[in-house]
Amino acid sequence: MQRREFITLLGGAAAWPLTASAQQTAPLRHIGVLLVRKEGDPVAQASLAALREALAKLGWMEGKNIKFEYRWVETDSSLIQHAAKELVALQPNLIISAASSPGTAFLLQQTRTIPLLFVNIVDPVGQGFVASMSRPGGNATGFVNLETSMAGKWLELLKQVMPRLMRAAVPFNPVTSPYADLYLNYFKSIAQSLGVEIIAAPITDMAAFEGFVAAQAHEPNTGLIPMPSAFMSAHEAEIAAIVTRHRVPAISYNRAFAEAGGLASYGNDTNDNYRRAAAYVDRILKGENPSELPVQFPIKFELVINLKAAKTLGLEIPPTLLATADEVIE
């Protein structure tokens, strides 16, 4: 080995410990996550896995340069508020509000300085979370999952599988869907053109939900569309079981409903929004201001049809609808 090469190698070797030391002392970024779900909920776990995987591709590894602080709570307002206070008290670098309007509202009551990223909520402007979709203007930005115009699509789908549809029951939880009137107004405007009556009812627990479904089961040519909210998402499997038990055809916004035995679902790919959210996490942790990051709309939608459920309900799914489905469960 030439003397110059040896000196160069020796100098590089001397620098190795310094480089390793610099990497080891890189600041660990803390991310709070508020989930209005039962702890360990498989749907929420899948969403978190999608987020972590996308973050890893951007160089953010859990336990290496980022640390998550999770708070799992169910849809009780006082519990959500308490969890929001806990997360804010930790003073993380960023807080993610996962699919919960009440959770986002409580977090913003607690802080207007910690960056807040909401994922899969409805109408952030109307709820006062941001000033506008293009210029949020505060400490919050994020990703919406559904627009109110989706109400028309759900009604049309229900009419396709139930040509004699006369009544569409729309249960909603007023606590977790403060935007209910937006959906109801759209439901009613579209229903009129389809010759369908909208039967809306506020419900706050699953006992009330089952009572409502049982009452609708006695009315002929009635279908059901649960209004999107954290409450409905947290009880997709129970909802599927209840409508199946009472033989009421139902269309949901969440694929977990169809996977649990419900008739069909149409909505955005919720995990895709979490994958996309990773880019905003990256940008915010690198210093960008949420006020300048536009709120994003969903870009990937999916129709899932459960043929077994259709057979149980005595319904025949039109071939044209089956041809457009992203997934058919047999």
Summary of the structure (lengths in Angstrom):
residues: 330
radius of gyration: 23.6
end to end distance: 69.4
largest distance: 93.5
contacts: 1129
relative contact order: 0.13
helix: 46%
strand: 20%
